[in-house]
Amino acid sequence: MFAGTPLLRVTRLLASLTLEFGLNLRVSMTKVLALLPRNGKELAKVERTSLATRARYYNSKAPKDVSARDLEGHGSHCASIAAGNYVKGASLYGIAEGTARGGVPSARIAAYKVCSFYGCDAADILAAFDDAIADGVDIITISIGGDNPVKLENDAIAIGSLHSLEKGILVVQSAGNSADKETVSSVAPWIFSVAASSTDRGIVAKVALGNGTILSGKSVNAFSLNGTSFPLVYGKDVSRKCNESDAMNCAENCLENSLVKGKIVLCRLIEGVDEAFSAGALGSVTALESVIPGLPLSDVSYVIPIAASSLQTKDFPLVESYFRSTKSPKVDIMKSESVKILMPLGLLPDITAPGIEILAAYSPEAAPSDNYNDLRMVNYNILSEHQCLVHMLRSRCLSWIMDSRKDPLAEFAYGAGQIDPVKAVDPGLVYETFTEDYIKLLCSLGYDSTKLKQIFGVNTTCPAGPQTTPKDLNYPSMTSQIKTSGGNKNVTFSEKFARTVTNVGPGKSTYKVTTSTSPEYNITVTPNVLTFGATNEKKSFDVIISGKITNGKMVSASLEWSDGVHKVRSPIVVYPDNF
């Protein structure tokens, strides 16, 4: 079982290819979880009430690491989100307290630890995929990936995922850890990519200045100062060996222990919290600024090792002004609390699911914050960047998802958007793709037989006949890039998409199509009515969207098939090559 996760009765095996850091009973550095095969085969002789049925480790990069135990925490957290049992009163020191549960509490987990503190070796990742397939898992989830996509023939996760798909195993991967829109860690179309979105709950840590001003900052602060204010000092005034800029940022090794003891340190960068902790300060107030460009800060609270709060750019100068205007400035940093907020939208690809500030089981062997000198031991922790909804759908033998919301970058920001898990269990229509479809796709992108063999593992050649284009892949979303010339930002277009849907709902049903409308485009769907006489029957249709791209902006549209009960929505995106 996972430490901090109650035992649960096992009915399925959730093989979450937590191809990352492992299982700890706490799950730690793996990232390969898996669902028990429908034929009832068991992976190992274990207690029927045990959540984890198998934990393997792979140690090419760390030969001395001979355990699948989770020393980092992320693996345990992912496993708990995927299949954790119902737990009342779960919290991190009282923060975000409530009843917690995973996506499929009835599932069992197999964990495959492929990462260590030295990284994740491609050979280990592929070996874990092979073992998960042989173990008969139903789903593989991977919460790891690089900052940017790599060529498919060099992408171990993409290759392992394709082999899994050929065995009927769905692979779900986190979209990435970058807050930049239009970026994913993998572009393999056979991977179900999930972005992390916020929920309607935010975690804040308030700062009370000595003049009565109260400011709300971001952090998961489990420390209470019991309403007492303590002296506030600026990093530049408690450093003897750093230049003024580094000292104001509270850079590493800048703060003097004797000058910060019992005090709260003011730092310009969020990394200053770790330096304040290392120097023995009581707490820290920082700006929501980082030395790392693009680090998502404004919408995410991170676990910190001392009483600390990070303030928005507009609020931090208020603390600086108070500090300069007072001879003996004092502040109180309040313990974090959960607050209701409007739901912001997510960040990326196929779909989004709640993945920010998620409370779940955690490995007691890992530091709850990113500071490895943080010696606290917790059974639950609040982390970000996870997904688990697909496990629930797959446990119903389904893997179809749709719904959407809008933001300025639309589908490039969050794919098809948030989903309704209840409706997704009964989608009505699905878009199916097969191995031969992916071969055609790669051939249209210029892959030759040598590269295809690297990916598929067997001799593969491009099929004869008319060449297809990437937009011809039978995907629910419809996307096309329009070529421009001479930097022209205004261009007319007319794009055709051919799609086939399979009826997985009632045998006899009729679907009618509706499309979004705009002066920017016109959409024609032929036929505009699909009549099915049986379950699993397929019907094809063509979509033509024509219009004009203005000022280099993309065109965002959609179509929806409905039989009066089911609504099957597809986003349509047309964008210029200079977008």
Salt bridges, closest charged atoms under 4 A:
GLU20 OE1 - LYS31 NZ 1.13
GLU20 OE2 - HIS74 ND1 2.62
GLU42 OE2 - ARG48 NH1 3.20
GLU42 OE1 - ARG108 NH1 3.52
ASP65 OD2 - LYS113 NZ 2.94
ASP70 OD2 - ARG26 NE 3.55
ASP135 OD1 - ARG54 NH1 2.78
ASP135 OD1 - ARG56 NH2 3.07
ASP138 OD2 - ARG12 NH2 3.10
ASP138 OD1 - ARG38 NH1 3.88
GLU153 OE2 - LYS451 NZ 3.80
ASP200 OD2 - LYS340 NZ 3.35
ASP237 OD1 - LYS236 NZ 3.42
GLU256 OE1 - ARG240 NH1 3.53
ASP315 OD1 - LYS314 NZ 3.28
GLU337 OE2 - LYS206 NZ 3.34
GLU357 OE2 - LYS218 NZ 3.11
GLU365 OE2 - ARG69 NH2 2.62
ASP374 OD2 - ARG376 NH2 2.73
ASP403 OD2 - ARG405 NH1 3.12
ASP407 OD2 - LYS181 NZ 3.00
GLU411 OE2 - LYS406 NZ 3.39
GLU411 OE2 - ARG569 NH2 3.77
ASP426 OD2 - HIS566 NE2 2.95
GLU432 OE1 - LYS538 NZ 2.37
GLU495 OE1 - LYS471 NZ 2.75
GLU537 OE2 - LYS539 NZ 3.48
ASP542 OD2 - LYS496 NZ 3.64
ASP563 OD2 - HIS566 ND1 2.98
